[in-house]
């Protein structure tokens, strides 16, 4: 092997090692740390794409979380014909409000929860997208039910 080949191989292996050791293995939501489940792929520090659901959150200014939740709601409603229901829920065991958007066609069903509130002195907007409509907290994926509790 030539020096050039060995050099490029070394650089490639270094990049692989950096990528492996810098991957996101936990996330922080309102000061609380959660391990990323094995079936989830972190797309960013505030967005997880998991097997059967997507979970994202935004830490926002205290005065804007209502506006941001409404903006997310409008964007989602423009994408598909969703039925909107206002909900009372809990985010990290703190009373919060939000919306449940559901749509059902002959070949597809989906449900999106957009919840917002002030948790641990931080304003947050959490979005959970799923291919089914859960009726209770028990039907949410394990990580999601640690964050969102539905009022049943």
C-alpha positions, 0 to 999 in steps of 0.5 A, a space after each residue: 500500500 502506498 502512503 496515500 492509501 494508508 493516510 486516507 484509510 486512517 482519516 476514514 477510520 478516524 471519522 468513523 470513530 468520531 461519528 461513533 463516539 459523538 452520537 447522541 445517546 441521551 436527550 434533555 427535556 426541561 432539565 430532565 435527562 432521558 436515554 435514547 431507546 435503541 429503536 430511536 434514531 436521533 435526528 438532532 438534540 431535540 428530535 427523535 425518529 423512532 420505530 412507530 413514532 416521532 418525538 420532538 420538543 422545543 424550549 421556547 420563550 415563556 411568552 411565545 409557547 402558545 403562539 408556537 403551538 398554534 403555528 405548529 397546529 396550523 402547519 399540520 392542519 394544512 398538510 392533511 385533513 385533521 380533526 382537532 381536539 383540545 386536550 388537557 395533559 401533563 408534561 413531565 407531571 406538570 399540568 399542560 394543555 395542547 391539541 390532538 390531531 387525528 386523521 383516518 382514511 381507508 388506508 391510513 390513520 395518524 395521530 399527532 399530539 402538540 402539548 405545551 406548557 411551563 415545566 421546571 421553569 422552562 416553556 416547552 412545546 412537545 410534538 408526538 406523531 404516531 400511526 394510531 390514536 392512543 386512548 390512554 397513557 398506557 398505549 403510548 411508547 415507553 419514552 413518550 409516556 415518561 414525557 406526556 401523560 394523557 388525561 383519561 
